[in-house]
Structures are given as structure tokens and as C-alpha cells.
Amino acid sequence: MNSMNFFTQENDLVFCNEVCCVIEAVGQQHNRNWCHFFFDSSNNLKAALLHEWNKFPSVPLAHVANMKKSLENMKRLVAKFQYENYDWNFGVGLEVIALLFDLQLGYTK
């Protein structure tokens, strides 16, 4: 299978539709105990799987440009690659924590 078949693009959103195939393509076997799902929104919304000991490369799951950073859009993003089916450990950046707790984003002087 061509690696381009592992991902789907819908407008500005690109997401993984074959998570286990992508994991195998980078030389890994899927094991939820070492997978850490990481969500970041520093520039654009993006999601990836990180190996617990950084022994293997990260596995991209989703990326979207030009989408407002919001809890609703994060839910839409994880629904695309069916996060609930995998039960991975979860990690996020500080800006995502602010979104989850409905805190005001931005910096103060």
C-alpha cells in the first residue's frame, strides 16, 4: 500500500486513516503501553504518537492549518483518526491545557 493512502485530506485538514499501517511503516508494532498521544497547538493544530523512550520516530496523526484553536476543533481532529479506539496515554502542550480548561489564551506583559 502506498504511504499516501494512509492519510486523507479534507480542505486544510490532513489526518491519518490507517494508524496501525503508519506505525508499521516506520518499523514499529502497535503497543498502547509505549504510545503517547501528543496534541499541540503552538502554530497549527497537530497530533502525533510519540514513543515512550524516543527509540522510534514520532508518527504523525493529524495536522490542520487555518483552523481556530478551540476545544470543539480539537475534538473534531481526534475524531477523524478515532482516538477512542486506541486508548493511548495522553500528553499535551501548555496551550492545549489552557484550551481544555477554557482559560484565556495569550500572553501578558
Sine and cosine of phi, psi and omega as CSV:
sin_phi,cos_phi,sin_psi,cos_psi,sin_omega,cos_omega
0.00,0.00,0.72,-0.70,0.04,-1.00
-0.92,0.39,0.70,-0.72,-0.04,-1.00
-0.87,0.49,-0.42,0.91,0.04,-1.00
-0.92,0.40,-0.37,0.93,0.04,-1.00
-0.97,0.26,-0.17,0.99,0.01,-1.00
-0.98,0.20,-0.26,0.96,-0.10,-1.00
-0.81,-0.58,0.48,-0.88,0.04,-1.00
-0.82,-0.57,0.62,-0.78,0.07,-1.00
-0.91,-0.42,0.78,-0.63,0.10,-0.99
-0.79,-0.61,0.98,-0.19,-0.09,-1.00
0.84,0.54,-0.86,-0.51,-0.03,-1.00
-1.00,0.06,-0.02,1.00,-0.05,-1.00
-0.99,-0.15,0.79,-0.61,0.12,-0.99
-0.86,-0.51,0.79,-0.61,-0.03,-1.00
-0.64,-0.77,0.42,-0.91,0.00,-1.00
-0.99,0.17,0.79,-0.62,0.05,-1.00
-0.95,-0.33,-0.02,1.00,0.01,-1.00
-0.67,-0.74,0.93,0.36,-0.12,-0.99
-0.84,0.55,-0.77,0.64,-0.04,-1.00
-0.89,0.45,-0.58,0.81,0.04,-1.00
-0.92,0.40,-0.63,0.78,0.03,-1.00
-0.92,0.40,-0.66,0.75,0.03,-1.00
-0.87,0.50,-0.70,0.71,0.03,-1.00
-0.92,0.40,-0.57,0.82,-0.01,-1.00
-0.90,0.43,-0.45,0.89,0.04,-1.00
-0.99,-0.10,0.26,0.97,0.13,-0.99
1.00,0.09,0.42,0.91,-0.01,-1.00
-0.87,-0.49,0.25,-0.97,0.20,-0.98
-0.92,-0.40,0.62,-0.78,-0.05,-1.00
-0.94,0.35,0.80,-0.61,0.07,-1.00
-0.56,-0.83,0.94,-0.33,-0.09,-1.00
-0.87,0.50,-0.36,0.93,-0.04,-1.00
-0.96,0.30,-0.41,0.91,0.03,-1.00
-0.95,-0.30,-0.09,1.00,0.01,-1.00
-1.00,0.08,0.79,-0.61,0.12,-0.99
-0.89,-0.45,0.89,-0.45,0.04,-1.00
-0.98,0.21,0.82,-0.57,-0.03,-1.00
-0.86,-0.50,0.76,-0.65,0.00,-1.00
-0.89,-0.46,0.77,-0.64,-0.02,-1.00
-0.73,-0.69,0.56,-0.83,0.04,-1.00
-0.71,-0.71,0.47,0.88,-0.07,-1.00
-0.87,0.49,-0.74,0.67,0.06,-1.00
-0.91,-0.42,-0.82,0.58,0.07,-1.00
-0.79,-0.62,0.36,-0.93,0.07,-1.00
-0.94,0.34,0.76,-0.65,0.03,-1.00
-0.50,-0.87,0.44,-0.90,0.00,-1.00
-0.68,-0.74,0.59,-0.81,-0.01,-1.00
-0.47,-0.88,0.35,-0.94,0.16,-0.99
-0.99,-0.16,0.75,-0.66,0.03,-1.00
-0.92,-0.39,0.62,-0.78,0.06,-1.00
-0.98,0.21,0.68,-0.74,-0.10,-1.00
-0.82,0.57,-0.61,0.79,-0.05,-1.00
-0.94,-0.34,0.25,0.97,-0.03,-1.00
0.81,0.59,0.49,0.87,0.02,-1.00
-0.98,0.22,-0.49,0.87,-0.02,-1.00
-0.86,-0.50,0.35,-0.94,0.01,-1.00
-0.92,0.38,0.39,-0.92,0.06,-1.00
-0.93,0.36,0.41,-0.91,-0.02,-1.00
-0.91,-0.40,0.92,-0.39,0.00,-1.00
-0.93,0.36,0.68,-0.74,0.01,-1.00
-0.91,-0.42,-0.60,0.80,-0.03,-1.00
-0.32,-0.95,0.48,-0.88,0.07,-1.00
-0.47,-0.88,0.67,-0.75,0.06,-1.00
-0.62,-0.79,0.72,-0.69,0.07,-1.00
-0.96,-0.27,0.46,-0.89,0.09,-1.00
0.88,0.47,0.57,0.82,0.09,-1.00
-0.88,-0.47,0.74,-0.68,0.02,-1.00
-0.85,0.52,0.69,-0.73,0.03,-1.00
-0.98,0.22,0.95,-0.31,0.00,-1.00
-0.47,-0.88,0.34,-0.94,0.03,-1.00
-0.88,0.47,-0.64,0.77,0.00,-1.00
-0.89,0.46,-0.68,0.74,0.02,-1.00
-0.94,0.34,-0.55,0.83,0.08,-1.00
-0.91,0.42,-0.65,0.76,0.04,-1.00
-0.89,0.46,-0.66,0.75,0.04,-1.00
-0.87,0.49,-0.66,0.75,-0.03,-1.00
-0.90,0.43,-0.76,0.65,-0.03,-1.00
-0.94,0.34,-0.44,0.90,0.05,-1.00
-0.92,0.40,-0.50,0.87,-0.03,-1.00
-0.88,0.47,-0.63,0.78,0.01,-1.00
-0.96,-0.28,0.28,0.96,0.16,-0.99
0.83,0.56,0.84,0.54,0.01,-1.00
-0.78,0.63,-0.64,0.77,-0.08,-1.00
-0.87,0.49,-0.31,0.95,0.00,-1.00
-0.99,0.16,-0.18,0.98,-0.16,-0.99
-0.93,-0.37,-0.45,0.89,0.05,-1.00
0.85,0.53,0.69,0.73,0.03,-1.00
-0.97,0.22,0.38,-0.93,0.20,-0.98
-0.91,0.42,0.46,-0.89,-0.15,-0.99
-0.88,-0.48,0.72,-0.69,0.08,-1.00
-0.68,-0.73,0.56,-0.83,-0.03,-1.00
-0.60,-0.80,0.28,-0.96,0.13,-0.99
-1.00,0.09,0.21,-0.98,-0.04,-1.00
-0.88,0.47,-0.58,0.82,0.00,-1.00
-0.91,0.41,-0.57,0.82,0.05,-1.00
-0.93,0.37,-0.61,0.79,0.06,-1.00
-0.87,0.49,-0.67,0.74,0.04,-1.00
-0.87,0.49,-0.67,0.74,0.04,-1.00
-0.89,0.45,-0.68,0.73,-0.03,-1.00
-0.89,0.45,-0.57,0.82,-0.02,-1.00
-0.99,-0.15,0.20,0.98,0.06,-1.00
0.84,0.54,0.64,0.76,0.05,-1.00
-1.00,0.00,0.43,-0.90,0.01,-1.00
-0.93,0.36,0.77,-0.64,0.03,-1.00
-1.00,0.07,0.50,-0.87,0.03,-1.00
0.76,-0.65,0.01,-1.00,-0.05,-1.00
-0.85,-0.52,0.53,-0.85,0.06,-1.00
-0.94,-0.35,0.47,-0.88,0.01,-1.00
-0.99,-0.14,0.00,0.00,0.00,0.00
